[in-house]
């Protein structure tokens, strides 16, 4: 088989197959494309609203909110950059690589969680904000606006990787300019020296804000390698990591800052969250910002559906169709539309979104603890024998560490509407669940890895060029 790289296919060519390893002759792209890939999906209202929550829900003043937002974004973007560098080596998606830490069947747990969170949870959240923006701009009914944005999202995800990357690249330019104008306009109408009553620094508000920001920025972590597996194996991984991490960090921080500042504005009564954000803007700026919010939701959800479908297949689901990934993307779009339609009529969006961000952080943090420790312990070794479906590889150390580490962290430190942990209830510490979950899961996995004598592969040099049998339906790929 030739390993000479070929020209990238047309962006409109439908990506066939599922989660198979990408062979060398199909590798293409530049590491710096990841800057746009992780900038565009954050240029949306869901990002802005994290900043709003920091002031309006968690009671921080602007500068305290910014310190917490920067911390949460920095941690989530750091892990995004690191994970992005893992894709080119084997040409595998992130939740496929997760099999080494959890085993073929144990990986159903994180893959299933990401399927629900990405393909349904995030999809519904972003669809709602995009629909509200389009409805406000045009005067059409929210459900019709929702239908329009969902169709566009699904089309992008259906076609696949190259169209998604193409869209994100050019959307980054347009959305970047519009949101920069919107951010400047918001700050021009806000006096940051005036602190609203009952607002200021509190440790509880700080940790809640940092956890929510981490949940948002790190929400992309389980997708990271999905968009780098097409890059050549010899790509500069340092550049790749910086491009992905900075794209995530800069876009999140700038828009969350605008959200925190906008919380100081007096919004019209009964305004939707998007209406409140644009209420002080001149008509032209307001209109282009609403367009950007709708387009930003499409940019985010094309990734959510695409990677949600990848995670679904990574759980080992066998779908004997050549376009199985594309077909699953349509299915998620239909289900996500129904969920979002219900949410459009829900007046408690702020409370729901706050809890959703924290839940995202609750599972991703311990998952990160496990996969980082696993990667460290496997440094310099091959993973080819553990990844294929036929290997039926078992590693219950990962599952136990994720469940116990994450479960203990939630039981003790969770702080949200539906449940407050024992420690969080006893002391005003806010929410330390992600930090505790990350550490506990990592430590437990390290101990169990040794105790269970988890198998390691041979030297990395012995790994085959392409790992076969990754997808449960590889025979029709």
Secondary structure, 3 states (H helix, E strand, C coil): CCCCCCCCCCCCCCCCCCCCCCCHHHCCCCCCHHHHHHHHCCCCHHHHHHHHHHHHCCCCCHHHHHHHHHHHHHHHHHHHHHHHCCHHHHCCCHHHHCHHHHECCCCHHHHHHHHHHHHHHHHHHHHHHHHHHHHHHHCCCHHHHHHHHHHHHHHHHHHCHHHHHHHHHHHHHHHHHHHHHHHHHHHHCCCCCCCCCCCCCCHHHHHHHHHHHHHHHHHHHHHHHHHCCCCCCCCCHHHHHHHHHHHHHHHHHHHHHHHHHHCCCCCCCCCCHHHHHHCCCCHHHHHHHHHHHHHHHHHHHHHHHHHHHHHHHHCCCCCCCCCHHHHHHHHHHHHHHHHHHHHHCCCCHHHHHHHHHHHHHHHHHHHHHHHHHHHHHCCCECCHHHHCHHHCCECHHHHHHHHHHHHHHHHHHCECCCCECHHHHHCCCCCCHHHHHHHHHHHHHHHHHHHCCCCCCCEHHHCCCCCCCCCCCHHHC
